[in-house]
Amino acid sequence: DTAVSQTPKYLVTQMGNDKSIKCEQNLGHDTMYWYKQDSKKFLKIMFSYNNKELIINETVPNRFSPKSPDKAHLNLHINSLELGDSAVYFCASSQDFGSSGADTQYFGPGTRLTVL
Amino acid sequence: KNQVEQSPQSLIILEGKNCTLQCNYTVSPFSNLRWYKQDTGRGPVSLTIMTFSENTKSNGRYTATLDADTKQSSLHITASQLSDSASYICVVSRGSYIPTFGRGTSLIVHP
């Protein structure tokens, strides 16, 4: 009964390839997020979707494109992978943004992407 | 510049002891402050969330405090357990949700 799941858990690929990471939540939440954690464990938000609409799009290269087919899914597609894209990518969800953006977020287990 | 600084960078304590982790921020305008626990190889888990009007919040053996005037927060862990060994991350948000993450404090609890 995993609340937020991601596939794959590990992804190793060559520079220049295109890859996707899938995320699903079974909590009935309206808001989903993608985060990137670099090799120094520093987390940074990439995208946020609320009811299938893009709300936050931080300074992320346009090679990264989120796709939300429905409220329970937020997939991350990455084109033309670069060495610097190697990181752990976390998906998360919350009921909504909440008052002052303070809704509890539930994170997935992460996808470790390695670009060779 | 919006920044979140955590200290210490790492901490080693003996099981059963208490400890306090610090978070100073310059994020403005302040919306909320979160503390997360991240075990190695896992996603972060929310411990506490505090808005401007809250100055303390507890979650079991974890107690967070917030001083919005001095822009400081602390996370106090009581009677530490081996399972408390993890990275603790402070996140300060502005607006509806524009988060700035700290680099975390790595806590090791020894038996």
Backbone of each chain as ProteinMPNN parsed JSONL, in Angstrom:
{"seq_chain_A": "DTAVSQTPKYLVTQMGNDKSIKCEQNLGHDTMYWYKQDSKKFLKIMFSYNNKELIINETVPNRFSPKSPDKAHLNLHINSLELGDSAVYFCASSQDFGSSGADTQYFGPGTRLTVL", "coords_chain_A": {"N_chain_A": [[0.833, -1.206, 0.0], [1.804, 1.321, -0.955], [2.159, 4.8, -0.597], [3.189, 6.954, -2.167], [4.637, 6.213, -5.126], [7.448, 5.436, -7.222], [8.846, 4.803, -10.413], [11.531, 4.0, -12.62], [13.478, 2.625, -9.824], [16.192, 2.772, -10.026], [18.154, 4.184, -12.631], [20.179, 3.97, -15.301], [21.938, 5.452, -17.861], [22.991, 6.595, -21.137], [24.636, 9.622, -22.124], [22.737, 12.04, -23.92], [20.548, 10.461, -24.398], [16.934, 9.957, -24.135], [14.737, 9.858, -21.403], [12.223, 8.638, -19.089], [10.627, 9.143, -15.929], [8.351, 7.699, -13.739], [5.604, 8.577, -11.631], [3.306, 7.866, -9.08], [0.525, 8.451, -6.965], [-1.507, 7.268, -4.318], [-3.09, 8.586, -2.554], [-5.141, 10.287, -2.972], [-4.574, 12.945, -3.325], [-4.392, 16.417, -4.417], [-2.206, 17.811, -5.323], [1.0, 17.563, -6.751], [4.567, 17.015, -6.866], [7.899, 17.495, -8.204], [11.221, 16.915, -7.223], [14.756, 17.555, -7.144], [17.654, 15.987, -5.964], [20.938, 16.636, -5.377], [24.376, 15.449, -5.652], [25.482, 16.278, -3.307], [23.479, 16.084, -1.546], [21.652, 18.12, -1.619], [18.495, 19.433, -1.809], [16.113, 20.498, -4.269], [13.289, 22.183, -5.54], [11.562, 21.309, -8.518], [9.211, 21.156, -10.156], [5.662, 21.77, -9.728], [2.429, 20.491, -9.63], [-1.017, 21.195, -9.626], [-4.087, 19.775, -9.458], [-3.71, 18.77, -12.073], [-2.635, 20.964, -13.349], [0.135, 23.034, -14.149], [1.845, 24.632, -11.604], [4.166, 25.535, -10.276], [7.243, 26.224, -11.726], [10.341, 25.98, -11.538], [13.662, 27.289, -12.189], [14.362, 25.357, -14.425], [15.934, 23.467, -16.954], [14.498, 23.396, -20.266], [14.621, 20.882, -21.247], [13.563, 19.196, -19.477], [10.43, 17.915, -18.939], [7.394, 17.884, -17.375], [4.589, 15.696, -17.086], [1.192, 15.342, -16.575], [-1.106, 13.056, -16.567], [-3.385, 12.514, -15.103], [-4.827, 13.29, -11.86], [-3.543, 11.576, -10.116], [-1.095, 10.92, -11.097], [2.174, 11.98, -11.975], [4.475, 12.396, -14.257], [7.927, 12.492, -15.252], [9.696, 13.632, -17.911], [12.756, 13.481, -19.581], [14.781, 14.982, -21.903], [17.586, 14.516, -24.114], [19.775, 13.783, -22.281], [22.201, 14.905, -19.887], [25.475, 14.875, -18.319], [25.325, 16.312, -15.937], [22.767, 15.909, -15.108], [22.654, 13.763, -13.525], [21.488, 12.511, -10.543], [19.356, 12.205, -7.624], [15.949, 11.844, -8.017], [12.996, 12.974, -6.648], [9.589, 12.368, -6.188], [6.639, 13.885, -4.889], [3.633, 14.373, -2.935], [0.775, 16.333, -1.929], [-2.207, 17.192, -0.08], [-3.241, 19.642, -0.896], [-2.042, 22.954, -1.647], [-2.572, 24.211, 0.67], [-3.215, 26.345, 3.544], [-1.111, 29.062, 3.468], [0.608, 27.472, 2.06], [1.125, 25.169, 3.527], [0.53, 22.445, 3.641], [1.055, 19.017, 4.5], [3.628, 17.195, 2.939], [4.16, 14.198, 1.151], [6.675, 12.036, 0.373], [8.038, 10.128, -2.365], [10.087, 7.136, -2.844], [12.278, 7.822, -4.35], [14.253, 8.154, -7.377], [17.21, 7.068, -8.62], [19.19, 8.547, -10.865], [21.665, 7.96, -13.204], [23.895, 9.295, -15.403], [25.932, 8.402, -18.005]], "CA_chain_A": [[0.0, 0.0, 0.0], [2.709, 2.462, -1.02], [1.41, 6.03, -0.794], [3.766, 7.59, -3.344], [5.576, 5.263, -5.725], [8.18, 5.908, -8.385], [9.555, 3.787, -11.194], [12.237, 2.946, -11.891], [14.226, 3.051, -8.647], [17.517, 3.108, -10.561], [18.151, 4.405, -14.066], [21.523, 4.248, -15.807], [21.754, 5.691, -19.283], [24.053, 7.324, -21.806], [24.402, 11.029, -22.501], [22.01, 12.244, -25.167], [19.302, 9.678, -24.439], [15.706, 10.485, -23.543], [14.207, 8.903, -20.425], [11.087, 9.075, -18.282], [10.424, 8.613, -14.584], [6.923, 7.737, -13.446], [5.207, 8.753, -10.235], [1.889, 7.657, -8.798], [0.136, 8.54, -5.557], [-2.84, 6.705, -4.062], [-3.596, 9.282, -1.374], [-6.236, 11.173, -3.349], [-4.101, 14.331, -3.235], [-4.58, 17.256, -5.6], [-0.964, 18.474, -5.699], [2.181, 16.697, -6.856], [5.815, 17.771, -7.02], [9.168, 16.838, -8.517], [12.403, 17.51, -6.622], [16.051, 16.987, -7.518], [18.651, 16.007, -4.891], [22.235, 16.455, -6.023], [25.325, 14.533, -4.995], [25.748, 16.798, -1.963], [22.223, 15.882, -0.805], [20.906, 19.36, -1.601], [17.208, 19.298, -2.49], [15.595, 21.691, -4.932], [12.042, 21.883, -6.218], [11.591, 21.498, -9.963], [7.859, 21.422, -10.655], [4.517, 21.413, -8.919], [1.164, 20.438, -10.357], [-2.213, 21.173, -8.808], [-5.214, 19.378, -10.313], [-3.191, 18.582, -13.428], [-2.128, 22.206, -13.926], [1.45, 23.427, -13.68], [1.8, 25.778, -10.701], [5.534, 26.001, -10.059], [8.235, 25.732, -12.673], [11.551, 26.686, -11.185], [14.6, 27.442, -13.3], [14.739, 24.025, -14.881], [16.068, 23.466, -18.424], [13.291, 22.908, -20.935], [14.781, 19.454, -21.567], [12.729, 18.505, -18.498], [9.019, 18.22, -19.162], [6.465, 17.09, -16.577], [3.318, 15.37, -17.724], [0.234, 14.853, -15.577], [-2.284, 12.531, -17.266], [-4.51, 12.641, -14.174], [-4.369, 13.823, -10.563], [-2.76, 10.59, -9.37], [0.174, 10.661, -11.774], [2.989, 13.082, -12.488], [5.668, 11.787, -14.83], [8.988, 13.44, -15.611], [10.41, 13.223, -19.113], [13.998, 14.244, -19.742], [15.378, 14.835, -23.236], [19.013, 14.823, -24.306], [20.371, 13.729, -20.95], [23.565, 15.402, -19.705], [26.135, 14.338, -17.124], [24.87, 17.059, -14.773], [21.421, 15.485, -14.706], [22.802, 12.664, -12.561], [20.967, 12.949, -9.246], [18.179, 11.441, -7.19], [14.731, 12.612, -8.278], [11.91, 12.597, -5.749], [8.222, 12.811, -6.401], [5.92, 14.067, -3.627], [2.256, 14.845, -3.108], [0.093, 16.894, -0.768], [-3.636, 17.347, -0.338], [-3.321, 20.865, -1.685], [-0.973, 23.776, -1.115], [-2.958, 24.518, 2.033], [-3.061, 27.724, 3.992], [0.308, 29.426, 3.465], [1.412, 26.411, 1.464], [1.632, 24.381, 4.649], [0.066, 21.069, 3.679], [2.106, 17.999, 4.631], [4.006, 16.532, 1.701], [4.577, 12.806, 1.276], [7.666, 11.803, -0.669], [8.304, 8.797, -2.854], [11.383, 6.585, -2.451], [13.348, 8.388, -5.161], [14.826, 7.466, -8.548], [18.618, 7.466, -8.785], [19.542, 8.631, -12.285], [23.094, 8.072, -13.488], [24.14, 9.53, -16.816], [27.334, 8.052, -18.299]], "C_chain_A": [[0.866, 1.253, 0.0], [1.935, 3.715, -1.349], [1.87, 6.748, -2.056], [4.828, 6.642, -3.899], [6.21, 5.865, -6.972], [8.787, 4.718, -9.104], [10.315, 4.468, -12.314], [12.916, 3.485, -10.636], [15.646, 3.47, -9.05], [17.417, 3.226, -12.077], [19.56, 4.8, -14.488], [21.412, 4.352, -17.315], [22.921, 6.502, -19.84], [23.643, 8.761, -22.057], [23.653, 11.093, -23.817], [20.712, 11.475, -25.265], [18.139, 10.454, -23.839], [15.149, 9.429, -22.59], [13.03, 9.512, -19.675], [11.105, 8.407, -16.925], [8.935, 8.769, -14.268], [6.677, 7.879, -11.955], [3.706, 8.587, -10.106], [1.629, 7.811, -7.319], [-1.292, 8.03, -5.398], [-3.486, 7.339, -2.84], [-4.783, 10.178, -1.694], [-5.864, 12.646, -3.288], [-4.297, 15.082, -4.543], [-3.274, 17.822, -6.141], [0.197, 17.491, -5.703], [3.394, 17.534, -7.231], [6.923, 16.862, -7.566], [10.295, 17.65, -7.889], [13.646, 16.818, -7.174], [16.985, 17.104, -6.307], [20.016, 15.686, -5.487], [23.163, 15.582, -5.177], [25.695, 14.992, -3.589], [24.486, 16.796, -1.109], [21.38, 17.146, -0.731], [19.649, 19.2, -2.44], [16.776, 20.617, -3.119], [14.312, 21.322, -5.652], [12.202, 22.167, -7.706], [10.212, 21.948, -10.467], [6.831, 21.123, -9.572], [3.273, 21.48, -9.79], [0.03, 20.401, -9.355], [-3.397, 20.888, -9.721], [-4.832, 19.356, -11.79], [-2.706, 19.863, -14.086], [-0.798, 22.581, -13.314], [1.334, 24.689, -12.837], [3.195, 26.368, -10.525], [6.428, 25.405, -11.142], [9.5, 26.523, -12.406], [12.51, 26.695, -12.369], [15.167, 26.084, -13.691], [14.876, 24.075, -16.395], [14.835, 22.887, -19.095], [13.469, 21.503, -21.482], [13.932, 18.603, -20.612], [11.275, 18.899, -18.737], [8.157, 17.3, -18.302], [5.182, 16.848, -17.353], [2.39, 14.777, -16.669], [-1.012, 14.359, -16.289], [-3.549, 12.574, -16.411], [-3.943, 13.041, -12.818], [-3.456, 12.868, -9.814], [-1.378, 10.359, -9.951], [0.86, 11.949, -12.19], [4.307, 12.473, -12.947], [6.643, 12.871, -15.239], [9.734, 12.887, -16.81], [11.62, 14.12, -19.301], [14.59, 13.944, -21.112], [16.875, 15.118, -23.187], [19.766, 14.878, -22.983], [21.826, 14.168, -20.953], [24.141, 14.827, -18.418], [25.597, 15.002, -15.848], [23.46, 16.713, -14.315], [21.478, 14.328, -13.711], [22.44, 13.171, -11.167], [19.907, 11.95, -8.81], [16.958, 12.35, -7.37], [13.613, 12.064, -7.402], [10.597, 13.189, -6.23], [7.569, 12.965, -5.028], [4.491, 14.496, -3.929], [1.76, 15.452, -1.805], [-1.371, 17.085, -1.125], [-3.877, 18.54, -1.245], [-2.103, 21.673, -1.293], [-1.266, 24.151, 0.332], [-2.808, 25.999, 2.343], [-1.574, 28.035, 4.112], [1.193, 28.311, 2.92], [1.902, 25.403, 2.466], [1.07, 22.971, 4.718], [1.248, 20.102, 3.76], [2.362, 17.341, 3.28], [4.518, 15.132, 2.012], [5.464, 12.489, 0.073], [7.703, 10.336, -1.094], [9.705, 8.355, -2.476], [12.553, 7.112, -3.27], [13.747, 7.511, -6.341], [16.239, 7.978, -8.722], [18.97, 7.379, -10.26], [21.048, 8.82, -12.424], [23.27, 8.204, -14.995], [25.632, 9.32, -17.096], [27.821, 8.762, -19.558]], "O_chain_A": [[0.694, 2.138, 0.838], [1.132, 3.714, -2.282], [1.059, 7.107, -2.909], [5.798, 6.313, -3.215], [5.609, 6.677, -7.675], [9.192, 3.741, -8.474], [9.808, 5.419, -12.908], [12.922, 4.697, -10.415], [16.217, 4.401, -8.484], [16.693, 2.47, -12.726], [20.069, 5.843, -14.078], [20.867, 3.465, -17.973], [23.738, 7.029, -19.085], [22.46, 9.076, -22.185], [23.903, 10.297, -24.722], [19.865, 11.782, -26.104], [18.318, 11.453, -23.142], [15.096, 8.247, -22.929], [12.861, 10.731, -19.63], [11.536, 7.264, -16.78], [8.342, 9.823, -14.497], [7.435, 7.372, -11.129], [2.936, 9.1, -10.917], [2.423, 7.353, -6.497], [-2.166, 8.312, -6.217], [-4.317, 6.724, -2.171], [-5.373, 10.768, -0.789], [-6.742, 13.505, -3.208], [-4.361, 14.49, -5.62], [-3.223, 18.268, -7.287], [0.357, 16.691, -4.781], [3.275, 18.605, -7.825], [6.887, 15.642, -7.41], [10.339, 18.876, -7.992], [13.601, 15.667, -7.608], [17.1, 18.169, -5.7], [20.227, 14.603, -6.032], [22.776, 15.054, -4.135], [26.165, 14.197, -2.774], [24.442, 17.442, -0.062], [20.491, 17.25, 0.114], [19.717, 18.875, -3.625], [17.032, 21.697, -2.586], [14.238, 20.279, -6.301], [12.873, 23.117, -8.109], [10.08, 22.985, -11.117], [7.073, 20.352, -8.643], [3.094, 22.407, -10.581], [0.089, 19.678, -8.36], [-3.681, 21.653, -10.643], [-5.559, 19.87, -12.64], [-2.392, 19.854, -15.277], [-0.611, 22.464, -12.103], [0.793, 25.697, -13.291], [3.37, 27.583, -10.618], [6.359, 24.209, -11.426], [9.71, 27.595, -12.972], [12.193, 26.163, -13.433], [16.289, 25.723, -13.335], [14.027, 24.661, -17.067], [14.197, 21.985, -18.552], [12.558, 20.976, -22.121], [13.625, 17.446, -20.9], [10.936, 20.082, -18.735], [8.182, 16.081, -18.474], [4.75, 17.672, -18.16], [2.752, 13.836, -15.962], [-1.899, 15.158, -16.591], [-4.657, 12.661, -16.941], [-2.727, 13.122, -12.646], [-2.674, 13.297, -8.965], [-0.567, 9.661, -9.342], [0.228, 12.881, -12.688], [5.144, 12.084, -12.133], [6.261, 14.003, -15.533], [10.33, 11.813, -16.743], [11.533, 15.344, -19.196], [14.866, 12.79, -21.44], [17.359, 15.859, -22.332], [20.326, 15.913, -22.621], [22.586, 13.861, -21.871], [23.411, 14.357, -17.545], [25.435, 14.349, -14.817], [23.011, 17.167, -13.262], [20.461, 13.959, -13.124], [23.019, 14.141, -10.678], [19.6, 10.988, -9.514], [16.956, 13.495, -6.918], [13.32, 10.869, -7.407], [10.519, 14.353, -6.622], [7.92, 12.239, -4.098], [4.181, 14.929, -5.038], [2.253, 15.132, -0.723], [-1.74, 17.135, -2.298], [-4.615, 18.46, -2.228], [-1.198, 21.132, -0.657], [-0.352, 24.379, 1.124], [-2.341, 26.787, 1.521], [-0.854, 27.316, 4.805], [2.37, 28.21, 3.267], [2.979, 24.832, 2.293], [1.132, 22.351, 5.78], [2.301, 20.336, 3.168], [1.426, 16.976, 2.568], [5.216, 14.913, 3.002], [5.063, 12.649, -1.08], [7.438, 9.432, -0.302], [10.442, 9.117, -1.851], [13.708, 6.871, -2.917], [13.598, 6.29, -6.307], [16.454, 9.169, -8.945], [19.041, 6.292, -10.835], [21.628, 9.731, -11.832], [22.85, 7.337, -15.762], [26.483, 9.978, -16.499], [28.973, 8.589, -19.957]]}, "seq_chain_B": "KNQVEQSPQSLIILEGKNCTLQCNYTVSPFSNLRWYKQDTGRGPVSLTIMTFSENTKSNGRYTATLDADTKQSSLHITASQLSDSASYICVVSRGSYIPTFGRGTSLIVHP", "coords_chain_B": {"N_chain_B": [[19.084, 37.922, -0.529], [17.586, 34.746, -0.617], [18.148, 32.435, 1.823], [18.932, 29.413, 3.63], [20.447, 28.306, 6.463], [21.961, 25.662, 8.118], [22.962, 24.232, 11.221], [24.651, 22.047, 13.563], [26.79, 20.891, 10.845], [27.231, 18.204, 10.989], [26.641, 15.705, 13.508], [27.36, 13.762, 16.327], [26.031, 11.637, 18.695], [25.357, 9.948, 21.843], [23.195, 7.185, 22.306], [20.085, 7.803, 23.834], [20.677, 10.329, 24.722], [19.913, 13.888, 24.537], [19.479, 16.268, 21.84], [20.02, 19.284, 19.907], [19.201, 20.851, 16.928], [20.021, 23.449, 14.631], [18.538, 26.11, 12.684], [18.881, 28.791, 10.6], [17.525, 31.513, 8.806], [17.064, 33.582, 5.876], [14.944, 33.985, 4.322], [12.345, 35.66, 2.671], [9.186, 37.056, 1.71], [8.198, 35.426, 4.728], [6.576, 32.285, 4.836], [6.12, 29.544, 5.705], [7.742, 27.074, 7.805], [9.457, 24.083, 7.61], [10.482, 20.957, 9.01], [12.282, 18.142, 8.045], [12.96, 14.614, 8.141], [15.406, 12.575, 6.781], [16.175, 9.419, 5.972], [18.996, 7.412, 5.002], [19.046, 6.752, 1.576], [16.334, 6.993, 1.239], [13.17, 8.763, 0.809], [12.456, 12.14, 2.01], [10.818, 12.613, 5.184], [8.11, 14.215, 6.629], [8.381, 16.09, 9.599], [7.609, 18.35, 11.2], [5.559, 21.25, 10.644], [5.496, 24.705, 10.587], [3.742, 27.744, 10.777], [3.696, 31.36, 10.547], [2.516, 32.258, 12.913], [2.971, 30.319, 14.786], [5.028, 29.15, 17.411], [6.065, 26.9, 18.511], [6.129, 23.377, 18.013], [5.28, 20.008, 18.351], [6.195, 16.586, 17.704], [5.941, 13.679, 18.75], [8.981, 12.617, 20.008], [10.236, 14.736, 18.9], [10.661, 18.204, 18.854], [9.962, 21.27, 17.523], [10.967, 24.668, 17.303], [10.199, 28.08, 16.632], [11.361, 31.277, 15.948], [10.258, 33.976, 14.658], [11.034, 36.582, 14.626], [13.819, 36.73, 14.985], [14.436, 35.067, 12.981], [15.019, 32.319, 13.274], [15.106, 28.807, 13.839], [14.732, 25.788, 15.708], [15.343, 22.301, 16.159], [14.575, 19.977, 18.464], [15.61, 16.956, 19.783], [14.563, 14.454, 21.833], [15.738, 12.068, 24.183], [17.337, 10.284, 22.442], [17.28, 7.785, 19.857], [18.628, 4.871, 18.189], [17.473, 4.756, 15.701], [17.092, 7.362, 15.063], [19.214, 8.243, 13.666], [20.054, 9.989, 10.875], [19.535, 12.36, 8.179], [18.653, 15.698, 8.815], [16.51, 18.073, 7.632], [15.924, 21.46, 7.051], [13.401, 23.551, 5.83], [12.373, 26.496, 4.343], [9.652, 28.403, 3.336], [8.357, 30.77, 0.97], [5.652, 32.827, -0.154], [2.926, 31.032, -1.77], [3.959, 28.437, -2.136], [7.091, 28.388, -2.3], [9.874, 26.96, -1.908], [12.9, 27.078, 0.043], [15.673, 25.182, 0.616], [17.617, 23.946, 3.338], [20.978, 22.619, 3.809], [21.025, 20.505, 5.432], [21.474, 18.6, 8.496], [23.555, 16.073, 9.488], [22.895, 13.448, 11.518], [24.233, 11.162, 13.786], [23.567, 8.489, 15.832], [25.014, 6.781, 18.39], [25.275, 3.521, 19.93]], "CA_chain_B": [[19.104, 36.578, -1.089], [16.894, 33.787, 0.246], [19.039, 31.339, 2.208], [18.674, 28.651, 4.85], [21.698, 27.769, 6.972], [21.758, 24.717, 9.215], [24.143, 23.869, 11.996], [25.933, 21.799, 12.907], [26.716, 20.125, 9.604], [27.089, 16.823, 11.43], [26.567, 15.583, 14.969], [27.383, 12.386, 16.831], [25.625, 11.593, 20.103], [25.106, 8.615, 22.372], [21.798, 6.797, 22.473], [19.472, 8.253, 25.082], [20.96, 11.748, 24.942], [19.136, 14.873, 23.786], [20.282, 17.145, 20.984], [19.292, 20.376, 19.27], [19.707, 21.254, 15.618], [19.675, 24.844, 14.396], [18.224, 26.545, 11.324], [18.743, 30.231, 10.46], [17.09, 31.769, 7.448], [16.885, 34.971, 5.438], [13.855, 33.92, 3.36], [11.318, 36.677, 2.879], [8.39, 37.025, 2.943], [8.092, 34.099, 5.331], [5.28, 31.633, 4.748], [6.125, 28.454, 6.669], [9.029, 26.405, 7.999], [9.295, 22.637, 7.792], [11.606, 20.075, 9.311], [12.154, 16.798, 7.488], [13.955, 13.593, 8.451], [15.671, 11.746, 5.614], [17.04, 8.262, 6.158], [19.832, 7.134, 3.835], [18.415, 5.995, 0.504], [14.872, 7.129, 1.274], [12.65, 10.107, 0.649], [12.246, 12.874, 3.263], [9.562, 12.431, 5.916], [7.78, 15.448, 7.332], [8.327, 16.043, 11.065], [6.774, 19.461, 11.673], [5.344, 22.415, 9.782], [5.071, 25.844, 11.404], [3.482, 29.007, 10.104], [4.236, 32.541, 11.224], [1.932, 32.473, 14.245], [3.305, 29.214, 15.673], [6.418, 29.215, 17.849], [6.526, 25.575, 18.898], [5.29, 22.271, 17.549], [5.899, 18.73, 18.723], [5.808, 15.362, 17.014], [6.608, 12.639, 19.538], [10.204, 13.082, 20.688], [10.75, 15.88, 18.142], [10.016, 19.485, 19.133], [10.523, 22.368, 16.747], [10.634, 26.008, 17.75], [10.357, 29.101, 15.607], [11.405, 32.675, 16.341], [10.154, 34.688, 13.384], [11.71, 37.878, 14.75], [15.247, 36.523, 14.746], [14.532, 34.163, 11.823], [15.719, 31.12, 13.709], [14.312, 27.661, 14.259], [15.523, 24.685, 16.228], [14.681, 21.002, 16.283], [15.101, 19.302, 19.64], [15.303, 15.528, 19.823], [14.646, 13.982, 23.211], [15.994, 10.635, 24.415], [17.626, 9.8, 21.091], [17.311, 6.349, 19.574], [19.486, 4.553, 17.042], [16.704, 5.034, 14.486], [17.122, 8.8, 14.781], [20.345, 8.502, 12.767], [19.478, 10.417, 9.6], [19.772, 13.767, 7.86], [17.5, 16.528, 9.171], [16.511, 19.166, 6.668], [15.054, 22.608, 7.34], [12.913, 24.142, 4.582], [11.599, 27.707, 4.597], [8.918, 28.753, 2.121], [7.727, 32.084, 0.807], [4.518, 32.731, -1.066], [2.074, 29.861, -1.557], [4.939, 27.401, -1.884], [8.369, 28.566, -2.98], [10.738, 26.511, -0.822], [14.357, 27.137, 0.053], [16.122, 24.076, 1.459], [18.932, 23.914, 3.949], [21.778, 21.482, 3.36], [20.801, 19.392, 6.342], [22.403, 18.178, 9.555], [23.662, 14.619, 9.551], [22.939, 12.993, 12.919], [24.561, 9.754, 14.028], [23.345, 8.087, 17.206], [25.778, 5.573, 18.708], [24.776, 2.799, 21.11]], "C_chain_B": [[18.465, 35.61, -0.108], [17.797, 32.597, 0.542], [18.572, 30.682, 3.497], [19.985, 27.992, 5.263], [21.413, 26.865, 8.157], [23.069, 24.431, 9.917], [23.749, 22.935, 13.128], [25.738, 21.03, 11.603], [26.552, 18.653, 9.932], [27.213, 16.763, 12.948], [26.55, 14.11, 15.336], [27.024, 12.425, 18.31], [25.423, 10.15, 20.532], [23.61, 8.401, 22.527], [21.28, 7.236, 23.842], [19.697, 9.728, 25.383], [20.033, 12.626, 24.122], [20.059, 15.658, 22.873], [19.384, 18.203, 20.36], [19.984, 20.773, 17.983], [19.186, 22.66, 15.318], [19.422, 25.135, 12.92], [18.048, 28.062, 11.352], [18.391, 30.538, 9.006], [16.994, 33.267, 7.167], [15.739, 35.064, 4.436], [12.785, 34.956, 3.702], [10.493, 36.849, 1.598], [8.171, 35.597, 3.42], [6.676, 33.564, 5.185], [5.181, 30.481, 5.747], [7.515, 27.835, 6.747], [8.757, 24.947, 8.323], [10.607, 22.008, 8.235], [11.29, 18.695, 8.74], [13.257, 15.909, 8.066], [14.134, 12.755, 7.183], [16.65, 10.644, 5.972], [17.821, 8.026, 4.865], [19.069, 6.286, 2.817], [16.902, 6.08, 0.468], [14.461, 8.575, 1.04], [12.474, 10.797, 1.991], [10.874, 12.569, 3.858], [9.317, 13.676, 6.743], [7.72, 15.225, 8.845], [7.383, 17.116, 11.599], [6.642, 20.506, 10.568], [4.858, 23.547, 10.676], [4.84, 27.059, 10.532], [3.909, 30.154, 11.01], [3.767, 32.652, 12.667], [2.307, 31.382, 15.245], [4.753, 29.327, 16.118], [6.933, 27.9, 18.419], [5.56, 24.519, 18.393], [6.03, 20.97, 17.825], [5.352, 17.587, 17.887], [6.562, 14.242, 17.719], [7.814, 13.204, 20.26], [10.844, 14.273, 19.95], [9.949, 17.13, 18.505], [10.727, 20.567, 18.349], [10.089, 23.686, 17.345], [10.905, 26.981, 16.613], [10.357, 30.475, 16.248], [11.436, 33.492, 15.052], [10.854, 36.049, 13.438], [13.194, 37.755, 14.436], [15.506, 35.595, 13.567], [15.38, 32.944, 12.158], [14.718, 30.039, 14.086], [15.265, 26.62, 14.829], [14.672, 23.43, 16.248], [15.352, 20.27, 17.425], [14.649, 17.847, 19.625], [15.566, 15.033, 21.238], [14.896, 12.479, 23.258], [16.265, 9.914, 23.096], [17.67, 8.27, 21.014], [18.188, 6.105, 18.34], [18.793, 4.905, 15.731], [16.62, 6.524, 14.159], [18.285, 9.165, 13.873], [19.809, 8.774, 11.366], [19.975, 11.826, 9.319], [18.499, 14.537, 8.17], [17.567, 17.819, 8.371], [15.486, 20.222, 7.062], [14.673, 23.247, 5.997], [12.052, 25.351, 4.924], [10.955, 28.14, 3.284], [8.436, 30.186, 2.151], [6.593, 31.919, -0.215], [3.687, 31.501, -0.778], [2.933, 28.623, -1.353], [6.147, 27.613, -2.774], [9.438, 28.23, -1.947], [12.214, 26.789, -1.06], [14.832, 26.104, 1.064], [17.462, 24.382, 2.101], [19.672, 22.671, 3.495], [21.712, 20.308, 4.328], [21.867, 19.24, 7.405], [22.378, 16.666, 9.586], [23.85, 14.195, 10.999], [23.252, 11.51, 12.97], [24.371, 9.492, 15.515], [24.064, 6.768, 17.444], [25.207, 4.88, 19.932], [25.697, 2.984, 22.309]], "O_chain_B": [[18.758, 35.641, 1.087], [18.169, 31.844, -0.358], [17.914, 31.299, 4.334], [20.564, 27.215, 4.503], [20.709, 27.253, 9.089], [24.136, 24.393, 9.303], [22.622, 23.013, 13.616], [24.634, 20.575, 11.304], [25.827, 17.934, 9.245], [27.802, 17.639, 13.581], [25.825, 13.313, 14.74], [27.637, 13.158, 19.086], [25.33, 9.246, 19.701], [22.862, 9.327, 22.841], [21.945, 7.064, 24.864], [18.99, 10.312, 26.205], [19.442, 12.178, 23.14], [21.269, 15.714, 23.095], [18.165, 18.05, 20.292], [21.193, 21.001, 17.951], [18.07, 23.019, 15.694], [19.999, 24.506, 12.033], [17.166, 28.57, 12.045], [18.901, 29.896, 8.088], [16.862, 34.091, 8.072], [15.571, 36.088, 3.775], [12.381, 35.106, 4.855], [11.052, 36.792, 0.503], [7.983, 34.68, 2.619], [5.701, 34.289, 5.382], [4.252, 30.445, 6.554], [8.353, 28.045, 5.871], [7.943, 24.621, 9.187], [11.692, 22.469, 7.879], [10.197, 18.157, 8.921], [14.334, 16.382, 8.429], [13.163, 12.287, 6.588], [17.821, 10.908, 6.243], [17.37, 8.388, 3.778], [18.518, 5.239, 3.155], [16.253, 5.322, -0.254], [15.288, 9.487, 1.069], [12.353, 10.124, 3.014], [9.908, 12.305, 3.141], [10.198, 14.139, 7.467], [7.082, 14.282, 9.313], [6.464, 16.818, 12.363], [7.494, 20.624, 9.688], [3.91, 23.369, 11.441], [5.646, 27.369, 9.654], [4.421, 29.935, 12.108], [4.52, 33.083, 13.54], [1.996, 31.503, 16.43], [5.629, 29.576, 15.29], [8.108, 27.793, 18.77], [4.347, 24.726, 18.349], [7.228, 20.843, 17.571], [4.211, 17.614, 17.427], [7.68, 13.896, 17.337], [7.695, 14.156, 21.032], [11.899, 14.754, 20.364], [8.719, 17.122, 18.469], [11.934, 20.763, 18.486], [8.969, 23.811, 17.84], [11.739, 26.727, 15.744], [9.449, 30.804, 17.011], [12.487, 33.677, 14.439], [11.224, 36.599, 12.4], [13.756, 38.576, 13.711], [16.656, 35.362, 13.195], [16.315, 32.588, 11.441], [13.629, 30.322, 14.585], [16.444, 26.576, 14.48], [13.446, 23.489, 16.34], [16.546, 19.975, 17.371], [13.465, 17.549, 19.475], [16.668, 15.182, 21.766], [14.333, 11.719, 22.47], [15.502, 9.037, 22.691], [18.041, 7.58, 21.964], [18.449, 7.018, 17.556], [19.444, 5.304, 14.765], [16.131, 6.9, 13.095], [18.339, 10.283, 13.361], [19.191, 7.909, 10.746], [20.726, 12.409, 10.1], [17.4, 14.096, 7.835], [18.552, 18.556, 8.428], [14.334, 19.911, 7.367], [15.529, 23.454, 5.137], [11.108, 25.242, 5.706], [11.62, 28.233, 2.253], [8.146, 30.743, 3.21], [6.592, 30.992, -1.024], [3.728, 30.973, 0.333], [2.645, 27.826, -0.46], [6.214, 27.076, -3.88], [9.867, 29.103, -1.192], [12.708, 26.744, -2.186], [14.442, 26.143, 2.231], [18.333, 24.998, 1.488], [19.091, 21.779, 2.878], [22.276, 19.246, 4.068], [23.003, 19.686, 7.246], [21.317, 16.05, 9.695], [24.847, 14.543, 11.631], [22.621, 10.704, 12.286], [24.942, 10.186, 16.355], [23.774, 5.764, 16.794], [24.718, 5.53, 20.856], [25.429, 2.445, 23.382]]}, "name": "protein", "num_of_chains": 2, "seq": "DTAVSQTPKYLVTQMGNDKSIKCEQNLGHDTMYWYKQDSKKFLKIMFSYNNKELIINETVPNRFSPKSPDKAHLNLHINSLELGDSAVYFCASSQDFGSSGADTQYFGPGTRLTVLKNQVEQSPQSLIILEGKNCTLQCNYTVSPFSNLRWYKQDTGRGPVSLTIMTFSENTKSNGRYTATLDADTKQSSLHITASQLSDSASYICVVSRGSYIPTFGRGTSLIVHP"}
